[in-house]
Amino acid sequence: MTLTSIVTNPRERTRFLRFAAVGIIGAVVDFGTFNLLTTFVGMTAVLASVFSFLAAIISNFTWNRYWTYPDSRTKPIGRQLIQFSIVSIVGLMIRTPIIAFLEPLFTRIFTDFSFLPISFFTAEFMADNLALAAAVIVVMFWNFFINRYWTYSDIGD
């Protein structure tokens, strides 16, 4: 499967669009958990991103198993969950340094340009969320292609 096949193959295009919709749901779970933990619990951005990522894994696996890839049933659910989790853990290992690198950079930028009139949108809040958004975009592509080739390899094109 290639990027071209996503565009030209209607089944792959549907899978990709469903995967993207699941990703949006996962992002809501991810960002919601992340902001609850950083804002109300006081966790650092890096630690909160680990917990929010784990919550998103559970949501995304469930939606992908039953909606994006309903035709993927030759592999036992436990095996697919392990494969999905491995892909996600590698994604976490890609994501965490991105957040750790970008969050202080964005904090400096938003502190220097404190132009937001709403007090909730602090420099730290904006930097944390922008760093997380950048990391989520990078990891989404990793997750789609590796899961399609490995976790859900038992389905046809």
N, C-alpha and C positions, 0 to 999 in steps of 0.2 A: 504494500500500500504506500502510495506517495501522496503528496499534496495535490497532484493532478487528479488522482483517483477520487479524492474527496470532492473535487469539483465536478468530475464527469460521471461518477458512479452514484446513482440515486440512493442506493442503500447505504453507502459509505457517507454520503452527504447527510442523510437522515441521522446516522449514528453520531457524526461529528456535531450536528446541531443539538441533538439530545445530550451529548457529552458536554457541550457548552452550556446548555440549560442547567444540567446537574452542577456544573462548575459555578454557575451563578448562585444556585442554592447553597453550595459549599462555601462560596465566598461570603454569603450572608451569615452562615454559621461561623465561619472563620473570623470575619471582622467583628461580629457581635460578641463572640467569646473573647476575642482579643481586647476589644474596648472595655468590656466588663472587667476583665482582669487587670488592665492597666489603669483604668479610671477609678474603679471602686475598690479593687483589692490592693492596688499599688505595686503590682508586679512590674519588673523591667520589660521592655519591649521584646527582647530576645526570649526570655523565659515564657512570657505570655504567648508568644507566637508558637512555641512548641505545643502548649496545651490547646490552643485554638486550632492548630493544624491537626491534632489527633481527633478533635471533635468533628472536623471537616472530613477526615478519612472515613469515619463511621457513616456519616451522612452520604458521602459520595459513593462509597462501596455499595450501600444499600440501593440507592437510586440507579447506579450503573448496572448492577446485577439484575434488577427486576424491570428496568425501563429501557436503558440504552442498549443493553445486550441480552434481551430476553431469550434469544436463540442460543445462548451460550450455556448449555446444560450438560455437556458431556464430562466436564470437570466437576468434581465435588465442590460444594460451596466452601468448605474449609480450605481446600487447596487454592481456590481463587482468592479467598480472603488473605491467605498468606502471601500469595504473589502480589496482590494489590497493595498489601501493607509494605512489602519489600520495595516496590516501586515508589510508594509514598515516603518511606524512610529515606531513600536516596534523594527524593525530591526535597525532603526536609533538610538533608545535608547540603543541597544546592541552595535552598532558600535561606537558611540561617545566616551564613556569611554575607549574603546579599543584604539582609536586614541589618546585620551588625555593621556593615560598611556604610550603607546609605543613611541610616537613622541619624548618626551624629552630623553627617554632611547636611542633610535636610534641616536638622535642628538649627544649625548655624545660619542657613539660608533664611528660614522663617523667623529667626530671632532678629536678624539684620533688617528684615522687611516686615515688621509687624504692622500689617495693613488691614488685618481682619477685625472688623468692629465687634464681632460676637465673642464674648469672653470664653465660651466653650471651645472655640477653635484656637487653642493655644499653639505656640510654636511646636511644643512637644507632641501635641495631639496630631497636628498636621504632618509633622515629620514621621511619626510612628506609622500613620496610615498610608502615607505616600511610599515609604520604604516597603511596607507590607504589600501594597498594590503592585509595585515593581516586581517583587519576588514572586507573587502569585502568578503574574503573567508569564514569567520565565518558566516556572514549574508546571503551568498548565500544558504547555507544549510537550515537555518531557513526559508528563503523565499520560497524555492522550496517545502518543505514538508507542511508548513502551507497553502500556496496558493493552493497546490494540494488537500488538505483535506477540505479546507473551501471555498476559492474563486471560485475554479473550481470543486466543489464537484458534480456538476450536470452532469458530464460525466462518462461514464462507464470505467471499467478497460480494 
